[in-house]
Amino acid sequence: MQESANALLQIKQVTKTFPSVVALDRVDLTIGRDSILGLVGENGAGKSTLMKILGGIYPHGTYEGALYMDGRECRFQSAQDSIKAGLAFIHQELSLFPELSIAENIALPVMGTFTSRAQINAFAKKYMDMVKLNEKA
């Protein structure tokens, strides 16, 4: 586990239960700056549940434990809270919204902040460049 001082994201003792199922049981995870992490496991291991907690889909108070970004506790109540904190997720489904452009799919969580197609394309291009995706946005 990474040193806390260098941690970008820390998950401490997170437990999430559903009726008759413990999906996460005291999960601890520390992610350092400039890290790349692959979260793998069998079906039912809790990967999606953990991502939904980080993404604000399961709001603070519906699970036990704490989340920290840059050493500050995060108590996300919505996906917008998570996005504002700098967390974003690329879902494994290849075509979340096939009728939208690549740029629109990338910008979807923050779409209401743009006033033009050019702004949407510029926003998406930053992320497309990061992963070296050379397609029309």
N, CA, C and O atoms as CSV, one atom per row, in Angstrom:
chain,resi,resn,atom,element,x,y,z
A,1,MET,N,N,0.837,-1.187,0.000
A,1,MET,CA,C,0.000,0.000,0.000
A,1,MET,C,C,0.876,1.243,0.000
A,1,MET,O,O,1.911,1.278,0.666
A,2,GLN,N,N,0.465,2.261,-0.744
A,2,GLN,CA,C,1.211,3.507,-0.861
A,2,GLN,C,C,1.234,4.264,0.459
A,2,GLN,O,O,0.368,4.076,1.314
A,3,GLU,N,N,2.231,5.117,0.612
A,3,GLU,CA,C,2.270,6.018,1.756
A,3,GLU,C,C,1.106,6.991,1.688
A,3,GLU,O,O,0.764,7.470,0.606
A,4,SER,N,N,0.502,7.287,2.807
A,4,SER,CA,C,-0.634,8.197,2.850
A,4,SER,C,C,-0.280,9.587,2.357
A,4,SER,O,O,-1.112,10.242,1.730
A,5,ALA,N,N,0.932,10.055,2.623
A,5,ALA,CA,C,1.328,11.407,2.237
A,5,ALA,C,C,1.342,11.588,0.722
A,5,ALA,O,O,1.125,12.697,0.234
A,6,ASN,N,N,1.594,10.522,-0.023
A,6,ASN,CA,C,1.661,10.586,-1.477
A,6,ASN,C,C,0.350,10.134,-2.128
A,6,ASN,O,O,0.275,10.012,-3.351
A,7,ALA,N,N,-0.667,9.888,-1.325
A,7,ALA,CA,C,-1.906,9.320,-1.845
A,7,ALA,C,C,-2.751,10.361,-2.565
A,7,ALA,O,O,-2.981,11.458,-2.055
A,8,LEU,N,N,-3.200,10.006,-3.733
A,8,LEU,CA,C,-4.181,10.815,-4.446
A,8,LEU,C,C,-5.577,10.417,-3.969
A,8,LEU,O,O,-6.432,11.270,-3.733
A,9,LEU,N,N,-5.791,9.110,-3.833
A,9,LEU,CA,C,-7.082,8.584,-3.415
A,9,LEU,C,C,-6.868,7.506,-2.370
A,9,LEU,O,O,-6.028,6.621,-2.533
A,10,GLN,N,N,-7.638,7.593,-1.295
A,10,GLN,CA,C,-7.604,6.553,-0.271
A,10,GLN,C,C,-9.022,6.104,0.037
A,10,GLN,O,O,-9.936,6.915,0.187
A,11,ILE,N,N,-9.178,4.810,0.126
A,11,ILE,CA,C,-10.431,4.188,0.527
A,11,ILE,C,C,-10.119,3.481,1.827
A,11,ILE,O,O,-9.220,2.641,1.880
A,12,LYS,N,N,-10.854,3.814,2.880
A,12,LYS,CA,C,-10.541,3.255,4.197
A,12,LYS,C,C,-11.753,2.565,4.798
A,12,LYS,O,O,-12.785,3.182,5.066
A,13,GLN,N,N,-11.593,1.265,4.998
A,13,GLN,CA,C,-12.572,0.451,5.719
A,13,GLN,C,C,-13.989,0.588,5.160
A,13,GLN,O,O,-14.952,0.694,5.920
A,14,VAL,N,N,-14.112,0.586,3.837
A,14,VAL,CA,C,-15.420,0.737,3.202
A,14,VAL,C,C,-16.153,-0.604,3.200
A,14,VAL,O,O,-15.644,-1.624,2.736
A,15,THR,N,N,-17.352,-0.553,3.731
A,15,THR,CA,C,-18.244,-1.712,3.763
A,15,THR,C,C,-19.579,-1.302,3.157
A,15,THR,O,O,-20.145,-0.272,3.523
A,16,LYS,N,N,-20.074,-2.106,2.235
A,16,LYS,CA,C,-21.373,-1.851,1.621
A,16,LYS,C,C,-22.168,-3.142,1.667
A,16,LYS,O,O,-21.721,-4.190,1.201
A,17,THR,N,N,-23.352,-3.040,2.237
A,17,THR,CA,C,-24.219,-4.203,2.319
A,17,THR,C,C,-25.537,-3.931,1.606
A,17,THR,O,O,-26.016,-2.799,1.534
A,18,PHE,N,N,-26.087,-4.986,1.098
A,18,PHE,CA,C,-27.425,-5.010,0.529
A,18,PHE,C,C,-28.197,-6.048,1.333
A,18,PHE,O,O,-27.585,-6.822,2.069
A,19,PRO,N,N,-29.503,-6.088,1.216
A,19,PRO,CA,C,-30.237,-7.114,1.969
A,19,PRO,C,C,-29.648,-8.505,1.729
A,19,PRO,O,O,-29.635,-9.000,0.603
A,20,SER,N,N,-29.181,-9.100,2.764
A,20,SER,CA,C,-28.608,-10.454,2.803
A,20,SER,C,C,-27.273,-10.623,2.071
A,20,SER,O,O,-26.805,-11.751,1.915
A,21,VAL,N,N,-26.645,-9.521,1.617
A,21,VAL,CA,C,-25.363,-9.635,0.906
A,21,VAL,C,C,-24.399,-8.555,1.394
A,21,VAL,O,O,-24.756,-7.379,1.464
A,22,VAL,N,N,-23.174,-8.965,1.731
A,22,VAL,CA,C,-22.104,-8.012,2.012
A,22,VAL,C,C,-21.298,-7.896,0.725
A,22,VAL,O,O,-20.549,-8.806,0.371
A,23,ALA,N,N,-21.452,-6.774,0.026
A,23,ALA,CA,C,-20.783,-6.599,-1.263
A,23,ALA,C,C,-19.330,-6.182,-1.087
A,23,ALA,O,O,-18.465,-6.621,-1.845
A,24,LEU,N,N,-19.049,-5.337,-0.093
A,24,LEU,CA,C,-17.691,-4.902,0.235
A,24,LEU,C,C,-17.526,-5.038,1.738
A,24,LEU,O,O,-18.409,-4.651,2.503
A,25,ASP,N,N,-16.406,-5.584,2.158
A,25,ASP,CA,C,-16.174,-5.835,3.579
A,25,ASP,C,C,-14.852,-5.218,4.019
A,25,ASP,O,O,-13.792,-5.821,3.855
A,26,ARG,N,N,-14.921,-4.002,4.584
A,26,ARG,CA,C,-13.764,-3.276,5.121
A,26,ARG,C,C,-12.638,-3.133,4.078
A,26,ARG,O,O,-11.492,-3.501,4.336
A,27,VAL,N,N,-12.976,-2.604,2.924
A,27,VAL,CA,C,-12.009,-2.436,1.823
A,27,VAL,C,C,-11.084,-1.260,2.118
A,27,VAL,O,O,-11.538,-0.170,2.467
A,28,ASP,N,N,-9.799,-1.492,1.976
A,28,ASP,CA,C,-8.767,-0.463,2.064
A,28,ASP,C,C,-8.018,-0.442,0.735
A,28,ASP,O,O,-7.635,-1.486,0.207
A,29,LEU,N,N,-7.817,0.755,0.205
A,29,LEU,CA,C,-7.072,0.894,-1.043
A,29,LEU,C,C,-6.469,2.287,-1.070
A,29,LEU,O,O,-7.143,3.270,-0.765
A,30,THR,N,N,-5.203,2.366,-1.434
A,30,THR,CA,C,-4.530,3.646,-1.584
A,30,THR,C,C,-3.935,3.710,-2.975
A,30,THR,O,O,-3.236,2.796,-3.411
A,31,ILE,N,N,-4.223,4.807,-3.670
A,31,ILE,CA,C,-3.706,5.003,-5.022
A,31,ILE,C,C,-2.830,6.243,-5.010
A,31,ILE,O,O,-3.287,7.335,-4.673
A,32,GLY,N,N,-1.572,6.069,-5.379
A,32,GLY,CA,C,-0.623,7.175,-5.409
A,32,GLY,C,C,-0.731,7.983,-6.687
A,32,GLY,O,O,-1.371,7.566,-7.653
A,33,ARG,N,N,-0.111,9.118,-6.680
A,33,ARG,CA,C,-0.093,9.975,-7.870
A,33,ARG,C,C,0.623,9.266,-9.015
A,33,ARG,O,O,1.545,8.480,-8.799
A,34,ASP,N,N,0.188,9.553,-10.215
A,34,ASP,CA,C,0.774,8.974,-11.432
A,34,ASP,C,C,0.711,7.451,-11.452
A,34,ASP,O,O,1.544,6.796,-12.079
A,35,SER,N,N,-0.277,6.894,-10.766
A,35,SER,CA,C,-0.449,5.444,-10.751
A,35,SER,C,C,-1.459,5.013,-11.790
A,35,SER,O,O,-2.357,5.767,-12.164
A,36,ILE,N,N,-1.298,3.805,-12.242
A,36,ILE,CA,C,-2.292,3.155,-13.089
A,36,ILE,C,C,-2.717,1.911,-12.336
A,36,ILE,O,O,-1.885,1.119,-11.892
A,37,LEU,N,N,-4.022,1.750,-12.199
A,37,LEU,CA,C,-4.540,0.639,-11.407
A,37,LEU,C,C,-5.543,-0.146,-12.223
A,37,LEU,O,O,-6.422,0.435,-12.861
A,38,GLY,N,N,-5.421,-1.440,-12.207
A,38,GLY,CA,C,-6.429,-2.317,-12.805
A,38,GLY,C,C,-7.172,-2.996,-11.678
A,38,GLY,O,O,-6.566,-3.655,-10.833
A,39,LEU,N,N,-8.463,-2.841,-11.663
A,39,LEU,CA,C,-9.298,-3.473,-10.644
A,39,LEU,C,C,-9.940,-4.692,-11.280
A,39,LEU,O,O,-10.842,-4.569,-12.110
A,40,VAL,N,N,-9.474,-5.864,-10.889
A,40,VAL,CA,C,-9.935,-7.102,-11.506
A,40,VAL,C,C,-10.457,-8.052,-10.444
A,40,VAL,O,O,-10.079,-7.972,-9.275
A,41,GLY,N,N,-11.315,-8.934,-10.863
A,41,GLY,CA,C,-11.858,-9.940,-9.958
A,41,GLY,C,C,-13.026,-10.636,-10.611
A,41,GLY,O,O,-13.520,-10.213,-11.656
A,42,GLU,N,N,-13.456,-11.703,-9.986
A,42,GLU,CA,C,-14.560,-12.466,-10.560
A,42,GLU,C,C,-15.881,-11.718,-10.388
A,42,GLU,O,O,-15.967,-10.754,-9.628
A,43,ASN,N,N,-16.890,-12.170,-11.092
A,43,ASN,CA,C,-18.219,-11.590,-10.952
A,43,ASN,C,C,-18.650,-11.668,-9.490
A,43,ASN,O,O,-18.463,-12.690,-8.830
A,44,GLY,N,N,-19.219,-10.593,-9.002
A,44,GLY,CA,C,-19.703,-10.567,-7.629
A,44,GLY,C,C,-18.647,-10.195,-6.609
A,44,GLY,O,O,-18.916,-10.217,-5.408
A,45,ALA,N,N,-17.440,-9.852,-7.064
A,45,ALA,CA,C,-16.358,-9.520,-6.125
A,45,ALA,C,C,-16.501,-8.130,-5.517
A,45,ALA,O,O,-15.849,-7.831,-4.516
A,46,GLY,N,N,-17.338,-7.276,-6.099
A,46,GLY,CA,C,-17.547,-5.939,-5.545
A,46,GLY,C,C,-16.922,-4.809,-6.338
A,46,GLY,O,O,-16.935,-3.664,-5.885
A,47,LYS,N,N,-16.377,-5.095,-7.505
A,47,LYS,CA,C,-15.716,-4.064,-8.313
A,47,LYS,C,C,-16.681,-2.938,-8.681
A,47,LYS,O,O,-16.379,-1.763,-8.472
A,48,SER,N,N,-17.815,-3.292,-9.217
A,48,SER,CA,C,-18.797,-2.282,-9.635
A,48,SER,C,C,-19.352,-1.530,-8.430
A,48,SER,O,O,-19.597,-0.326,-8.505
A,49,THR,N,N,-19.547,-2.222,-7.344
A,49,THR,CA,C,-20.047,-1.565,-6.130
A,49,THR,C,C,-19.059,-0.508,-5.662
A,49,THR,O,O,-19.456,0.599,-5.300
A,50,LEU,N,N,-17.777,-0.844,-5.667
A,50,LEU,CA,C,-16.758,0.122,-5.252
A,50,LEU,C,C,-16.741,1.323,-6.190
A,50,LEU,O,O,-16.651,2.463,-5.733
A,51,MET,N,N,-16.827,1.078,-7.499
A,51,MET,CA,C,-16.832,2.183,-8.461
A,51,MET,C,C,-18.071,3.060,-8.281
A,51,MET,O,O,-17.993,4.278,-8.442
A,52,LYS,N,N,-19.203,2.457,-7.952
A,52,LYS,CA,C,-20.426,3.240,-7.735
A,52,LYS,C,C,-20.321,4.091,-6.474
A,52,LYS,O,O,-20.903,5.174,-6.412
A,53,ILE,N,N,-19.598,3.625,-5.486
A,53,ILE,CA,C,-19.352,4.450,-4.293
A,53,ILE,C,C,-18.451,5.625,-4.671
A,53,ILE,O,O,-18.743,6.771,-4.329
A,54,LEU,N,N,-17.363,5.340,-5.373
A,54,LEU,CA,C,-16.456,6.413,-5.802
A,54,LEU,C,C,-17.142,7.396,-6.737
A,54,LEU,O,O,-16.839,8.589,-6.728
A,55,GLY,N,N,-18.054,6.898,-7.533
A,55,GLY,CA,C,-18.742,7.737,-8.501
A,55,GLY,C,C,-19.959,8.459,-7.958
A,55,GLY,O,O,-20.634,9.170,-8.702
A,56,GLY,N,N,-20.256,8.291,-6.673
A,56,GLY,CA,C,-21.386,8.990,-6.073
A,56,GLY,C,C,-22.739,8.372,-6.366
A,56,GLY,O,O,-23.765,8.927,-5.974
A,57,ILE,N,N,-22.765,7.244,-7.040
A,57,ILE,CA,C,-24.028,6.565,-7.330
A,57,ILE,C,C,-24.622,6.020,-6.033
A,57,ILE,O,O,-25.828,6.116,-5.804
A,58,TYR,N,N,-23.764,5.448,-5.187
A,58,TYR,CA,C,-24.165,5.086,-3.831
A,58,TYR,C,C,-23.648,6.202,-2.931
A,58,TYR,O,O,-22.457,6.240,-2.624
A,59,PRO,N,N,-24.514,7.102,-2.508
A,59,PRO,CA,C,-24.055,8.288,-1.783
A,59,PRO,C,C,-23.529,7.990,-0.387
A,59,PRO,O,O,-23.826,6.958,0.213
A,60,HIS,N,N,-22.739,8.933,0.103
A,60,HIS,CA,C,-22.228,8.849,1.470
A,60,HIS,C,C,-23.406,8.617,2.407
A,60,HIS,O,O,-24.456,9.245,2.277
A,61,GLY,N,N,-23.212,7.714,3.344
A,61,GLY,CA,C,-24.280,7.371,4.271
A,61,GLY,C,C,-24.936,6.049,3.939
A,61,GLY,O,O,-25.602,5.454,4.785
A,62,THR,N,N,-24.749,5.579,2.696
A,62,THR,CA,C,-25.305,4.273,2.324
A,62,THR,C,C,-24.256,3.173,2.457
A,62,THR,O,O,-24.518,2.011,2.146
A,63,TYR,N,N,-23.079,3.547,2.916
A,63,TYR,CA,C,-21.990,2.601,3.142
A,63,TYR,C,C,-21.222,3.074,4.378
A,63,TYR,O,O,-21.362,4.219,4.808
A,64,GLU,N,N,-20.429,2.197,4.928
A,64,GLU,CA,C,-19.552,2.553,6.048
A,64,GLU,C,C,-18.151,2.780,5.516
A,64,GLU,O,O,-17.798,2.282,4.447
A,65,GLY,N,N,-17.348,3.533,6.262
A,65,GLY,CA,C,-15.978,3.805,5.861
A,65,GLY,C,C,-15.840,5.209,5.304
A,65,GLY,O,O,-16.763,6.018,5.384
A,66,ALA,N,N,-14.667,5.488,4.734
A,66,ALA,CA,C,-14.382,6.852,4.287
A,66,ALA,C,C,-13.567,6.850,3.001
A,66,ALA,O,O,-12.811,5.922,2.711
A,67,LEU,N,N,-13.754,7.933,2.239
A,67,LEU,CA,C,-13.001,8.177,1.009
A,67,LEU,C,C,-12.227,9.475,1.192
A,67,LEU,O,O,-12.742,10.442,1.754
A,68,TYR,N,N,-10.978,9.491,0.712
A,68,TYR,CA,C,-10.149,10.695,0.799
A,68,TYR,C,C,-9.495,10.957,-0.548
A,68,TYR,O,O,-8.986,10.042,-1.196
A,69,MET,N,N,-9.515,12.211,-0.957
A,69,MET,CA,C,-8.762,12.651,-2.127
A,69,MET,C,C,-7.842,13.763,-1.675
A,69,MET,O,O,-8.277,14.736,-1.059
A,70,ASP,N,N,-6.567,13.613,-1.986
A,70,ASP,CA,C,-5.564,14.585,-1.537
A,70,ASP,C,C,-5.654,14.837,-0.041
A,70,ASP,O,O,-5.434,15.957,0.418
A,71,GLY,N,N,-5.974,13.803,0.714
A,71,GLY,CA,C,-6.021,13.899,2.168
A,71,GLY,C,C,-7.297,14.481,2.737
A,71,GLY,O,O,-7.459,14.538,3.956
A,72,ARG,N,N,-8.213,14.917,1.872
A,72,ARG,CA,C,-9.485,15.488,2.351
A,72,ARG,C,C,-10.597,14.461,2.200
A,72,ARG,O,O,-10.720,13.810,1.162
A,73,GLU,N,N,-11.402,14.322,3.243
A,73,GLU,CA,C,-12.508,13.369,3.174
A,73,GLU,C,C,-13.543,13.825,2.151
A,73,GLU,O,O,-13.878,15.007,2.068
A,74,CYS,N,N,-14.037,12.873,1.380
A,74,CYS,CA,C,-15.075,13.139,0.377
A,74,CYS,C,C,-16.351,12.436,0.810
A,74,CYS,O,O,-16.344,11.258,1.168
A,75,ARG,N,N,-17.428,13.177,0.771
A,75,ARG,CA,C,-18.741,12.615,1.116
A,75,ARG,C,C,-19.695,12.864,-0.048
A,75,ARG,O,O,-20.623,13.667,0.048
A,76,PHE,N,N,-19.446,12.160,-1.142
A,76,PHE,CA,C,-20.216,12.365,-2.358
A,76,PHE,C,C,-21.680,12.003,-2.143
A,76,PHE,O,O,-22.000,10.944,-1.602
A,77,GLN,N,N,-22.558,12.896,-2.573
A,77,GLN,CA,C,-23.990,12.644,-2.523
A,77,GLN,C,C,-24.573,12.381,-3.911
A,77,GLN,O,O,-25.734,11.994,-4.045
A,78,SER,N,N,-23.750,12.596,-4.941
A,78,SER,CA,C,-24.220,12.407,-6.315
A,78,SER,C,C,-23.024,12.198,-7.229
A,78,SER,O,O,-21.872,12.383,-6.833
A,79,ALA,N,N,-23.326,11.808,-8.457
A,79,ALA,CA,C,-22.272,11.667,-9.463
A,79,ALA,C,C,-21.621,13.017,-9.741
A,79,ALA,O,O,-20.417,13.089,-9.989
A,80,GLN,N,N,-22.404,14.075,-9.701
A,80,GLN,CA,C,-21.848,15.419,-9.930
A,80,GLN,C,C,-20.799,15.765,-8.874
A,80,GLN,O,O,-19.782,16.382,-9.194
A,81,ASP,N,N,-21.032,15.378,-7.630
A,81,ASP,CA,C,-20.043,15.630,-6.572
A,81,ASP,C,C,-18.729,14.929,-6.895
A,81,ASP,O,O,-17.655,15.507,-6.731
A,82,SER,N,N,-18.817,13.697,-7.348
A,82,SER,CA,C,-17.627,12.926,-7.700
A,82,SER,C,C,-16.889,13.564,-8.869
A,82,SER,O,O,-15.663,13.669,-8.854
A,83,ILE,N,N,-17.632,13.986,-9.872
A,83,ILE,CA,C,-17.031,14.627,-11.044
A,83,ILE,C,C,-16.347,15.925,-10.646
A,83,ILE,O,O,-15.232,16.200,-11.091
A,84,LYS,N,N,-16.997,16.719,-9.819
A,84,LYS,CA,C,-16.411,17.988,-9.368
A,84,LYS,C,C,-15.107,17.760,-8.612
A,84,LYS,O,O,-14.215,18.608,-8.634
A,85,ALA,N,N,-15.000,16.611,-7.941
A,85,ALA,CA,C,-13.783,16.289,-7.201
A,85,ALA,C,C,-12.672,15.784,-8.122
A,85,ALA,O,O,-11.527,15.635,-7.695
A,86,GLY,N,N,-13.012,15.522,-9.387
A,86,GLY,CA,C,-12.001,15.091,-10.347
A,86,GLY,C,C,-12.039,13.624,-10.697
A,86,GLY,O,O,-11.134,13.136,-11.374
A,87,LEU,N,N,-13.056,12.902,-10.261
A,87,LEU,CA,C,-13.167,11.485,-10.595
A,87,LEU,C,C,-14.048,11.315,-11.828
A,87,LEU,O,O,-15.105,11.935,-11.938
A,88,ALA,N,N,-13.607,10.479,-12.740
A,88,ALA,CA,C,-14.395,10.162,-13.922
A,88,ALA,C,C,-14.179,8.691,-14.243
A,88,ALA,O,O,-13.131,8.121,-13.941
A,89,PHE,N,N,-15.176,8.096,-14.851
A,89,PHE,CA,C,-15.122,6.674,-15.135
A,89,PHE,C,C,-15.426,6.414,-16.594
A,89,PHE,O,O,-16.288,7.059,-17.191
A,90,ILE,N,N,-14.705,5.461,-17.159
A,90,ILE,CA,C,-14.997,4.984,-18.500
A,90,ILE,C,C,-15.585,3.596,-18.313
A,90,ILE,O,O,-14.909,2.674,-17.855
A,91,HIS,N,N,-16.844,3.465,-18.672
A,91,HIS,CA,C,-17.537,2.201,-18.470
A,91,HIS,C,C,-17.125,1.192,-19.520
A,91,HIS,O,O,-16.727,1.560,-20.626
A,92,GLN,N,N,-17.220,-0.079,-19.175
A,92,GLN,CA,C,-16.726,-1.114,-20.068
A,92,GLN,C,C,-17.606,-1.328,-21.291
A,92,GLN,O,O,-17.143,-1.900,-22.277
A,93,GLU,N,N,-18.857,-0.888,-21.259
A,93,GLU,CA,C,-19.713,-1.015,-22.429
A,93,GLU,C,C,-19.136,-0.155,-23.539
A,93,GLU,O,O,-18.787,1.004,-23.315
A,94,LEU,N,N,-19.034,-0.717,-24.733
A,94,LEU,CA,C,-18.389,-0.005,-25.825
A,94,LEU,C,C,-19.245,1.120,-26.379
A,94,LEU,O,O,-18.703,2.112,-26.868
A,95,SER,N,N,-20.548,1.000,-26.319
A,95,SER,CA,C,-21.430,2.015,-26.885
A,95,SER,C,C,-22.501,2.382,-25.873
A,95,SER,O,O,-23.616,1.861,-25.920
A,96,LEU,N,N,-22.162,3.274,-24.964
A,96,LEU,CA,C,-23.153,3.679,-23.981
A,96,LEU,C,C,-24.323,4.373,-24.659
A,96,LEU,O,O,-25.479,4.079,-24.358
A,97,PHE,N,N,-24.030,5.296,-25.576
A,97,PHE,CA,C,-25.051,6.022,-26.313
A,97,PHE,C,C,-24.615,6.096,-27.769
A,97,PHE,O,O,-23.971,7.064,-28.173
A,98,PRO,N,N,-24.956,5.087,-28.561
A,98,PRO,CA,C,-24.443,5.027,-29.933
A,98,PRO,C,C,-24.903,6.188,-30.813
A,98,PRO,O,O,-24.266,6.479,-31.825
A,99,GLU,N,N,-26.000,6.856,-30.444
A,99,GLU,CA,C,-26.473,7.981,-31.253
A,99,GLU,C,C,-25.669,9.253,-31.003
A,99,GLU,O,O,-25.807,10.224,-31.747
A,100,LEU,N,N,-24.823,9.262,-29.958
A,100,LEU,CA,C,-23.993,10.420,-29.657
A,100,LEU,C,C,-22.599,10.243,-30.244
A,100,LEU,O,O,-22.149,9.121,-30.475
A,101,SER,N,N,-21.925,11.351,-30.480
A,101,SER,CA,C,-20.540,11.306,-30.967
A,101,SER,C,C,-19.613,10.846,-29.844
A,101,SER,O,O,-20.022,10.752,-28.687
A,102,ILE,N,N,-18.372,10.563,-30.197
A,102,ILE,CA,C,-17.373,10.211,-29.183
A,102,ILE,C,C,-17.254,11.345,-28.169
A,102,ILE,O,O,-17.249,11.105,-26.961
A,103,ALA,N,N,-17.159,12.570,-28.656
A,103,ALA,CA,C,-17.010,13.730,-27.767
A,103,ALA,C,C,-18.207,13.862,-26.836
A,103,ALA,O,O,-18.044,14.140,-25.648
A,104,GLU,N,N,-19.395,13.666,-27.364
A,104,GLU,CA,C,-20.601,13.782,-26.529
A,104,GLU,C,C,-20.640,12.696,-25.466
A,104,GLU,O,O,-21.048,12.961,-24.335
A,105,ASN,N,N,-20.228,11.484,-25.801
A,105,ASN,CA,C,-20.178,10.416,-24.810
A,105,ASN,C,C,-19.174,10.735,-23.717
A,105,ASN,O,O,-19.449,10.495,-22.541
A,106,ILE,N,N,-18.017,11.271,-24.080
A,106,ILE,CA,C,-16.999,11.616,-23.088
A,106,ILE,C,C,-17.493,12.748,-22.192
A,106,ILE,O,O,-17.282,12.718,-20.980
A,107,ALA,N,N,-18.142,13.734,-22.778
A,107,ALA,CA,C,-18.570,14.931,-22.040
A,107,ALA,C,C,-19.913,14.760,-21.349
A,107,ALA,O,O,-20.345,15.657,-20.625
A,108,LEU,N,N,-20.574,13.650,-21.551
A,108,LEU,CA,C,-21.930,13.473,-21.040
A,108,LEU,C,C,-22.106,13.823,-19.557
A,108,LEU,O,O,-23.078,14.498,-19.218
A,109,PRO,N,N,-21.217,13.397,-18.668
A,109,PRO,CA,C,-21.437,13.712,-17.249
A,109,PRO,C,C,-21.422,15.208,-16.930
A,109,PRO,O,O,-21.979,15.630,-15.917
A,110,VAL,N,N,-20.795,16.002,-17.782
A,110,VAL,CA,C,-20.698,17.451,-17.523
A,110,VAL,C,C,-21.269,18.258,-18.687
A,110,VAL,O,O,-20.922,19.425,-18.869
A,111,MET,N,N,-22.140,17.638,-19.466
A,111,MET,CA,C,-22.651,18.248,-20.688
A,111,MET,C,C,-23.284,19.617,-20.441
A,111,MET,O,O,-23.155,20.501,-21.288
A,112,GLY,N,N,-23.948,19.815,-19.334
A,112,GLY,CA,C,-24.619,21.075,-19.061
A,112,GLY,C,C,-23.691,22.257,-18.872
A,112,GLY,O,O,-24.155,23.394,-18.785
A,113,THR,N,N,-22.387,22.016,-18.807
A,113,THR,CA,C,-21.435,23.112,-18.588
A,113,THR,C,C,-20.940,23.725,-19.892
A,113,THR,O,O,-20.200,24.708,-19.865
A,114,PHE,N,N,-21.336,23.157,-21.042
A,114,PHE,CA,C,-20.851,23.633,-22.336
A,114,PHE,C,C,-21.924,24.433,-23.062
A,114,PHE,O,O,-23.117,24.160,-22.932
A,115,THR,N,N,-21.485,25.419,-23.824
A,115,THR,CA,C,-22.429,26.236,-24.591
A,115,THR,C,C,-22.250,26.079,-26.093
A,115,THR,O,O,-22.997,26.671,-26.872
A,116,SER,N,N,-21.251,25.274,-26.515
A,116,SER,CA,C,-21.042,25.095,-27.952
A,116,SER,C,C,-20.440,23.727,-28.241
A,116,SER,O,O,-19.840,23.090,-27.375
A,117,ARG,N,N,-20.617,23.302,-29.464
A,117,ARG,CA,C,-20.021,22.044,-29.945
A,117,ARG,C,C,-18.494,22.123,-29.841
A,117,ARG,O,O,-17.849,21.130,-29.504
A,118,ALA,N,N,-17.915,23.284,-30.125
A,118,ALA,CA,C,-16.463,23.457,-30.054
A,118,ALA,C,C,-15.953,23.196,-28.637
A,118,ALA,O,O,-14.897,22.587,-28.464
A,119,GLN,N,N,-16.685,23.645,-27.631
A,119,GLN,CA,C,-16.274,23.406,-26.240
A,119,GLN,C,C,-16.330,21.916,-25.905
A,119,GLN,O,O,-15.435,21.389,-25.245
A,120,ILE,N,N,-17.374,21.247,-26.359
A,120,ILE,CA,C,-17.497,19.802,-26.126
A,120,ILE,C,C,-16.326,19.078,-26.777
A,120,ILE,O,O,-15.699,18.222,-26.153
A,121,ASN,N,N,-16.030,19.416,-28.026
A,121,ASN,CA,C,-14.933,18.760,-28.747
A,121,ASN,C,C,-13.588,19.024,-28.095
A,121,ASN,O,O,-12.759,18.118,-28.005
A,122,ALA,N,N,-13.355,20.254,-27.638
A,122,ALA,CA,C,-12.083,20.586,-26.972
A,122,ALA,C,C,-11.942,19.812,-25.671
A,122,ALA,O,O,-10.864,19.306,-25.357
A,123,PHE,N,N,-13.027,19.721,-24.915
A,123,PHE,CA,C,-13.019,18.961,-23.664
A,123,PHE,C,C,-12.665,17.498,-23.947
A,123,PHE,O,O,-11.790,16.933,-23.292
A,124,ALA,N,N,-13.338,16.892,-24.913
A,124,ALA,CA,C,-13.117,15.479,-25.228
A,124,ALA,C,C,-11.721,15.239,-25.788
A,124,ALA,O,O,-11.105,14.213,-25.500
A,125,LYS,N,N,-11.219,16.175,-26.584
A,125,LYS,CA,C,-9.909,15.997,-27.210
A,125,LYS,C,C,-8.805,15.801,-26.177
A,125,LYS,O,O,-7.883,15.017,-26.403
A,126,LYS,N,N,-8.885,16.502,-25.046
A,126,LYS,CA,C,-7.872,16.325,-23.988
A,126,LYS,C,C,-7.790,14.859,-23.572
A,126,LYS,O,O,-6.698,14.311,-23.424
A,127,TYR,N,N,-8.929,14.235,-23.386
A,127,TYR,CA,C,-8.957,12.848,-22.928
A,127,TYR,C,C,-8.632,11.873,-24.053
A,127,TYR,O,O,-8.014,10.834,-23.822
A,128,MET,N,N,-9.045,12.205,-25.254
A,128,MET,CA,C,-8.701,11.364,-26.387
A,128,MET,C,C,-7.196,11.380,-26.629
A,128,MET,O,O,-6.607,10.349,-26.954
A,129,ASP,N,N,-6.574,12.542,-26.472
A,129,ASP,CA,C,-5.120,12.646,-26.619
A,129,ASP,C,C,-4.399,11.835,-25.544
A,129,ASP,O,O,-3.359,11.232,-25.808
A,130,MET,N,N,-4.955,11.823,-24.329
A,130,MET,CA,C,-4.320,11.087,-23.227
A,130,MET,C,C,-4.190,9.597,-23.550
A,130,MET,O,O,-3.200,8.961,-23.191
A,131,VAL,N,N,-5.196,9.051,-24.230
A,131,VAL,CA,C,-5.182,7.624,-24.550
A,131,VAL,C,C,-4.808,7.363,-26.006
A,131,VAL,O,O,-4.919,6.246,-26.509
A,132,LYS,N,N,-4.356,8.444,-26.670
A,132,LYS,CA,C,-3.901,8.361,-28.065
A,132,LYS,C,C,-4.992,7.819,-28.997
A,132,LYS,O,O,-4.725,6.999,-29.876
A,133,LEU,N,N,-6.215,8.291,-28.786
A,133,LEU,CA,C,-7.329,7.932,-29.652
A,133,LEU,C,C,-7.406,8.944,-30.785
A,133,LEU,O,O,-7.756,10.106,-30.578
A,134,ASN,N,N,-7.078,8.486,-31.974
A,134,ASN,CA,C,-7.035,9.364,-33.146
A,134,ASN,C,C,-8.262,9.139,-34.016
A,134,ASN,O,O,-8.166,8.633,-35.134
A,135,GLU,N,N,-9.405,9.519,-33.489
A,135,GLU,CA,C,-10.663,9.422,-34.207
A,135,GLU,C,C,-11.297,10.798,-34.230
A,135,GLU,O,O,-10.946,11.675,-33.440
A,136,LYS,N,N,-12.230,10.973,-35.145
A,136,LYS,CA,C,-12.988,12.217,-35.160
A,136,LYS,C,C,-13.883,12.238,-33.928
A,136,LYS,O,O,-14.629,11.293,-33.669
A,137,ALA,N,N,-13.796,13.347,-33.163
A,137,ALA,CA,C,-14.572,13.453,-31.924
A,137,ALA,C,C,-16.049,13.488,-32.231
A,137,ALA,O,O,-16.868,13.575,-31.316
